[in-house]
Amino acid sequence: MSPRPSVAVITDSSCDLPPEIASAHDIIVLPFTIRIDGKEYRDQVDLDTDQFMHRMVESESLPTILPPSVQAFQHAFLDAAETHTEILCIVSSSKLSGSFDAANAAAMHLAKNSHVEIVDSLNTTYGLGFQALRAANLAASGANARDIAVTLNAELNRYHVVFFVEALDHLRRGGHIGKAATMVGSFLQLRPLLRIDEGQIVPYERTRTRSKAMDTLAEFAGSTGIPEEIAVIYNSTPEDAMEVAGNAGALTPDREVVVAQLGPVITTHIGPDVLGMVIKERLGD
């Protein structure tokens, strides 16, 4: 059995890593809290994605989400410090959630006891997932927490996320996209494509049909440089996700395209019937 890495890798549940993949790479995932119909649930602990999707459709009000608290990060850091000498924590974009601030506050309380490096991913969903996996692989190779943080920060531009939504209402209500963009999408009945850029959700392109939007995802995959890995993300249309993954497979013949379901954190922001693609760009030789 190989020795446990000296660096613990911690992230939050907006990464959308399947539990079996996180566990296989010794990645600790802290859950967001979901509030829906007056009750609170821990993401993927008390409520899985399928249960959440059902409740969201049936609910009369939009759910809300809360990032892991300062106390949750403190407990995670203390637990990790019992079996690791250092901690690398990479969390969802500071421009989309409060995870980064909470993690920093927790790390300040432990400064004398444990070495903790906090990285703002400027990303979310499987873009963050790919980054957490990168951190875990670096930790497994023997890199220390500081070097991992430096590498992750230097490679932020390797990860590209684009997706399309059927409506912009969820994004508008959450304050993540401007009212003008919402009006254009509604009046013209367009399916807007959006992307994560410098940690924020911004317009990318607009299409009139779902099939054209799916074609545009494929075009996006070929426009970001040579992909090292690809993930197709969805929340309620697995058949469409499998179709996009099949079309994208030729771009990474040595790596299987990951198909991952968006969890409650991202779905709360962007609503149902979402389909997207995450590209991890290949490093130059």
C-alpha positions as CSV (number, residue, x, y, z in Angstrom):
1,M,0.0,0.0,0.0
2,S,1.4,3.4,-1.0
3,P,1.9,5.9,1.9
4,R,-0.7,8.6,2.5
5,P,0.3,12.0,0.9
6,S,1.5,14.5,3.5
7,V,-0.8,17.1,2.0
8,A,-4.6,16.9,2.6
9,V,-6.7,18.2,-0.3
10,I,-10.0,19.9,0.6
11,T,-12.7,21.4,-1.6
12,D,-16.4,22.2,-1.5
13,S,-19.4,20.4,-3.0
14,S,-19.8,22.8,-5.9
15,C,-17.0,20.8,-7.5
16,D,-19.6,18.1,-8.6
17,L,-17.0,15.3,-8.2
18,P,-18.8,12.0,-7.8
19,P,-18.2,10.7,-4.3
20,E,-16.4,7.6,-5.6
21,I,-13.9,9.8,-7.6
22,A,-13.3,12.1,-4.6
23,S,-12.8,9.1,-2.3
24,A,-10.4,7.4,-4.7
25,H,-8.2,10.5,-4.7
26,D,-8.5,11.2,-1.0
27,I,-10.2,14.5,-1.6
28,I,-12.2,15.9,1.3
29,V,-15.4,17.5,0.1
30,L,-17.3,19.9,2.4
31,P,-21.0,20.2,1.7
32,F,-22.9,23.4,1.0
33,T,-26.2,23.7,2.9
34,I,-29.4,23.7,0.8
35,R,-32.5,25.5,2.1
36,I,-35.7,24.4,0.5
37,D,-39.3,24.6,1.7
38,G,-38.2,25.8,5.1
39,K,-35.8,22.9,5.7
40,E,-32.0,22.6,5.5
41,Y,-30.0,19.8,4.0
42,R,-26.3,19.1,3.5
43,D,-25.5,18.7,-0.2
44,Q,-24.9,15.0,-1.1
45,V,-25.2,14.0,2.6
46,D,-28.8,14.6,3.5
47,L,-30.0,15.2,-0.1
48,D,-28.7,13.8,-3.3
49,T,-29.0,15.5,-6.7
50,D,-32.0,13.5,-8.0
51,Q,-33.9,14.2,-4.7
52,F,-33.0,17.9,-5.0
53,M,-34.2,18.1,-8.6
54,H,-37.6,16.6,-7.7
55,R,-38.0,19.0,-4.7
56,M,-37.0,22.0,-6.7
57,V,-39.6,21.3,-9.4
58,E,-42.3,20.7,-6.8
59,S,-41.4,23.7,-4.6
60,E,-43.3,27.0,-4.9
61,S,-40.1,29.0,-4.0
62,L,-36.6,28.9,-5.2
63,P,-34.1,27.1,-3.0
64,T,-31.2,28.9,-1.5
65,I,-27.7,27.7,-0.7
66,L,-25.1,28.5,1.9
67,P,-21.4,27.7,1.6
68,P,-19.6,25.7,4.3
69,S,-19.3,27.7,7.4
70,V,-16.1,28.9,9.0
71,Q,-16.7,26.3,11.7
72,A,-17.1,23.6,9.1
73,F,-13.7,24.5,7.5
74,Q,-12.1,24.7,11.0
75,H,-13.3,21.2,11.9
76,A,-12.2,19.8,8.5
77,F,-8.7,21.4,8.8
78,L,-8.3,20.1,12.4
79,D,-9.4,16.6,11.3
80,A,-7.0,16.7,8.3
81,A,-4.1,17.9,10.5
82,E,-4.3,14.7,12.5
83,T,-3.2,12.6,9.6
84,H,-1.5,15.1,7.3
85,T,1.3,17.6,7.8
86,E,-0.1,20.3,5.5
87,I,-3.5,21.2,4.0
88,L,-4.3,22.5,0.5
89,C,-7.9,23.9,0.2
90,I,-9.2,24.9,-3.2
91,V,-12.8,26.2,-3.3
92,S,-15.4,27.7,-5.6
93,S,-14.9,31.1,-7.1
94,S,-14.9,33.9,-4.6
95,K,-17.1,35.8,-7.0
96,L,-19.8,33.1,-6.9
97,S,-19.9,32.0,-3.2
98,G,-18.5,32.7,0.2
99,S,-16.4,29.5,0.5
100,F,-13.1,31.3,-0.1
101,D,-13.7,33.9,2.7
102,A,-14.9,31.2,5.1
103,A,-11.9,29.0,4.4
104,N,-9.5,31.9,4.9
105,A,-11.1,32.8,8.2
106,A,-10.8,29.3,9.4
107,A,-7.2,29.0,8.3
108,M,-6.3,32.2,10.3
109,H,-7.5,30.5,13.5
110,L,-5.2,27.6,12.8
111,A,-2.1,29.5,11.6
112,K,0.0,28.4,14.6
113,N,-1.0,24.8,14.4
114,S,-1.2,23.8,10.8
115,H,0.1,25.0,7.4
116,V,-3.0,25.7,5.3
117,E,-2.9,27.0,1.7
118,I,-6.2,28.4,0.4
119,V,-6.7,28.7,-3.4
120,D,-9.5,30.7,-5.1
121,S,-10.3,28.4,-8.1
122,L,-12.1,31.2,-10.0
123,N,-14.2,28.3,-11.1
124,T,-17.0,26.0,-10.2
125,T,-18.6,22.7,-11.1
126,Y,-16.3,20.3,-12.8
127,G,-13.8,23.1,-13.6
128,L,-13.2,23.1,-9.8
129,G,-13.4,19.3,-9.8
130,F,-10.5,19.1,-12.3
131,Q,-8.5,21.5,-10.2
132,A,-9.1,19.5,-7.1
133,L,-8.0,16.3,-8.9
134,R,-4.9,18.2,-10.1
135,A,-4.1,19.1,-6.5
136,A,-4.6,15.5,-5.3
137,N,-2.3,14.2,-8.1
138,L,0.4,16.7,-7.2
139,A,0.1,15.8,-3.5
140,A,0.4,12.1,-4.4
141,S,3.6,12.9,-6.3
142,G,5.1,14.4,-3.1
143,A,4.7,18.2,-3.8
144,N,4.2,20.4,-0.7
145,A,1.1,22.6,-0.1
146,R,2.9,25.8,-1.1
147,D,4.1,24.4,-4.4
148,I,0.7,22.9,-5.2
149,A,-0.9,26.3,-4.5
150,V,1.6,28.1,-6.8
151,T,1.0,25.5,-9.5
152,L,-2.8,25.8,-9.3
153,N,-2.7,29.6,-9.4
154,A,-0.4,29.5,-12.4
155,E,-2.7,27.1,-14.2
156,L,-6.1,28.8,-13.6
157,N,-6.5,29.6,-17.3
158,R,-6.3,25.9,-18.2
159,Y,-9.9,25.2,-17.2
160,H,-12.8,26.4,-19.3
161,V,-16.5,26.0,-18.5
162,V,-19.4,26.8,-20.9
163,F,-23.0,25.8,-20.6
164,F,-26.4,26.7,-21.9
165,V,-29.7,27.2,-20.0
166,E,-33.3,27.1,-21.1
167,A,-34.1,30.3,-19.2
168,L,-32.1,33.0,-17.3
169,D,-34.6,33.5,-14.4
170,H,-32.5,31.6,-11.8
171,L,-29.3,33.5,-12.8
172,R,-31.1,36.9,-12.7
173,R,-32.7,36.2,-9.3
174,G,-29.4,35.2,-7.9
175,G,-27.7,38.4,-9.3
176,H,-25.3,36.4,-11.4
177,I,-26.2,37.9,-14.8
178,G,-27.5,41.3,-15.8
179,K,-31.2,42.1,-16.3
180,A,-30.5,43.3,-19.9
181,A,-29.2,39.9,-20.8
182,T,-32.2,38.3,-19.3
183,M,-34.6,40.4,-21.3
184,V,-32.8,39.7,-24.6
185,G,-33.0,36.0,-23.9
186,S,-36.6,36.1,-22.9
187,F,-38.0,38.3,-25.7
188,L,-36.1,36.6,-28.5
189,Q,-36.7,33.1,-27.0
190,L,-33.0,32.4,-27.3
191,R,-31.0,29.7,-25.5
192,P,-28.1,31.6,-24.1
193,L,-24.7,30.0,-23.7
194,L,-22.7,31.2,-20.8
195,R,-19.2,30.7,-19.5
196,I,-17.1,31.1,-16.5
197,D,-14.6,34.0,-17.1
198,E,-12.3,35.2,-14.3
199,G,-14.6,33.6,-11.7
200,Q,-17.9,35.1,-13.0
201,I,-20.7,33.9,-15.2
202,V,-20.8,35.9,-18.4
203,P,-22.6,35.6,-21.8
204,Y,-20.8,33.6,-24.4
205,E,-23.2,33.1,-27.3
206,R,-26.9,32.8,-28.1
207,T,-28.6,30.2,-30.2
208,R,-32.3,29.6,-31.1
209,T,-32.5,25.8,-30.7
210,R,-31.3,23.3,-28.2
211,S,-29.7,21.2,-31.0
212,K,-27.7,24.3,-32.2
213,A,-26.6,25.0,-28.6
214,M,-25.3,21.4,-28.4
215,D,-23.4,21.9,-31.7
216,T,-21.9,25.1,-30.2
217,L,-20.7,23.2,-27.2
218,A,-18.7,20.9,-29.6
219,E,-17.3,23.9,-31.4
220,F,-16.2,25.4,-28.1
221,A,-14.3,22.3,-27.2
222,G,-12.2,22.7,-30.3
223,S,-11.6,26.4,-29.8
224,T,-9.8,26.4,-26.4
225,G,-6.6,24.8,-27.3
226,I,-5.8,21.1,-27.2
227,P,-7.9,19.4,-24.5
228,E,-6.3,17.1,-22.0
229,E,-9.6,16.1,-20.5
230,I,-13.2,16.9,-21.1
231,A,-16.3,16.7,-18.9
232,V,-19.8,17.0,-20.1
233,I,-22.1,18.4,-17.4
234,Y,-25.9,18.2,-17.1
235,N,-28.6,18.2,-14.4
236,S,-31.8,16.7,-15.9
237,T,-31.0,15.5,-19.5
238,P,-28.5,12.6,-19.3
239,E,-29.3,11.5,-22.9
240,D,-28.2,14.8,-24.3
241,A,-25.1,14.7,-22.2
242,M,-24.2,11.3,-23.5
243,E,-24.7,12.5,-27.1
244,V,-22.4,15.5,-26.5
245,A,-19.8,13.3,-24.8
246,G,-19.9,10.9,-27.8
247,N,-19.2,13.7,-30.2
248,A,-16.4,15.1,-28.1
249,G,-14.6,11.8,-27.6
250,A,-12.4,12.2,-30.7
251,L,-10.8,15.3,-29.1
252,T,-9.3,13.2,-26.3
253,P,-8.8,9.7,-27.7
254,D,-6.5,8.8,-24.8
255,R,-8.9,9.9,-22.1
256,E,-12.6,9.0,-21.6
257,V,-14.9,12.0,-21.6
258,V,-16.4,12.4,-18.1
259,V,-20.2,12.8,-17.9
260,A,-21.1,14.4,-14.6
261,Q,-24.4,15.5,-13.1
262,L,-24.5,19.1,-11.8
263,G,-25.3,19.2,-8.1
264,P,-27.7,21.3,-6.2
265,V,-25.2,24.2,-5.7
266,I,-24.9,25.1,-9.4
267,T,-28.5,24.0,-10.3
268,T,-29.9,26.5,-7.7
269,H,-28.1,29.2,-9.6
270,I,-28.9,28.2,-13.2
271,G,-32.1,26.1,-13.1
272,P,-33.0,22.8,-14.8
273,D,-32.3,21.4,-18.3
274,V,-28.7,22.7,-18.3
275,L,-26.1,21.2,-20.5
276,G,-22.4,22.2,-20.7
277,M,-18.8,21.2,-21.2
278,V,-15.7,21.6,-19.1
279,I,-12.3,21.6,-20.8
280,K,-9.0,21.0,-19.1
281,E,-6.5,22.4,-21.6
282,R,-3.3,20.4,-22.3
283,L,-0.1,21.9,-21.0
284,G,2.4,23.0,-23.6
285,D,5.5,20.8,-24.1
